[in-house]
Amino acid sequence: MAFDAETFKFETPQFDPRFPHQNQSKHCAQAYVDYHKCVNVKGEEFEPCKIFFKTFTSLCPVDWVEKWDDQRDVGRFPIKLD
């Protein structure tokens, strides 16, 4: 993904009342799962799916996402996404 410094807009994830406390680990994981479930049903261009994508890419450590992606690739992700 290319970075354009002139048009870049920094946004943080919106408040989610399911995760009201400072520790956002569960919010990160849930947004990752919600994104992949949404994409499986509606496709990547569906606007609400993009909100989940922005949320998990903002909150989740890259190492976690890479690990989860690897688990999905080999069919060992612990949550059904379809």
C-alpha positions in Angstrom: 0.0 0.0 0.0 1.5 3.3 -1.1 1.8 6.2 1.4 1.1 9.7 0.2 2.1 12.2 2.8 0.0 15.0 1.3 -3.3 13.0 1.4 -2.7 10.9 4.5 -5.3 11.2 7.2 -4.6 9.7 10.6 -7.6 8.0 12.0 -8.1 5.9 15.1 -10.7 3.2 15.5 -14.1 4.3 16.7 -15.2 3.6 20.2 -16.7 0.1 20.6 -18.8 -0.3 23.8 -18.1 -4.1 23.8 -14.5 -3.1 24.7 -14.7 -0.1 27.1 -11.3 -0.5 28.8 -7.8 0.5 27.9 -6.6 -3.0 27.0 -7.7 -3.3 23.3 -6.4 -6.9 22.7 -9.9 -8.4 22.5 -11.1 -5.5 20.3 -8.1 -6.2 18.0 -8.9 -9.9 17.7 -12.6 -9.4 17.3 -12.1 -6.8 14.5 -9.8 -9.3 12.7 -12.4 -12.0 12.9 -15.2 -9.7 11.9 -13.3 -8.4 8.9 -12.7 -11.9 7.5 -16.3 -13.0 8.2 -17.5 -9.8 6.5 -15.2 -10.3 3.4 -16.3 -13.9 3.1 -19.9 -12.8 2.9 -19.9 -9.4 1.2 -16.4 -9.0 -0.4 -13.5 -6.7 0.2 -15.1 -3.6 -1.4 -18.1 -3.6 1.0 -17.7 -0.4 3.1 -18.5 -1.8 6.6 -15.8 -4.5 6.0 -13.3 -1.7 5.5 -14.1 -0.3 8.9 -13.1 -3.7 10.5 -9.9 -3.7 8.4 -9.0 -0.2 9.6 -9.7 -1.2 13.2 -7.6 -4.4 13.3 -4.7 -2.8 11.3 -4.7 0.1 13.8 -5.0 -2.0 17.0 -3.3 -5.3 16.3 0.5 -5.9 16.4 1.8 -6.9 13.0 3.2 -10.1 14.4 -0.3 -11.2 15.6 -1.8 -10.5 12.2 0.9 -12.4 10.4 0.5 -15.4 12.8 -3.3 -15.4 12.3 -2.9 -15.1 8.5 -0.5 -18.1 8.5 -3.0 -20.1 10.6 -5.8 -19.3 8.2 -3.6 -20.3 5.2 -3.0 -23.7 6.6 -6.5 -24.2 8.0 -5.6 -24.0 11.7 -7.2 -20.7 12.7 -9.2 -21.5 15.8 -12.4 -19.6 14.7 -14.6 -20.5 11.8 -14.7 -17.5 9.4 -17.4 -18.7 7.0 
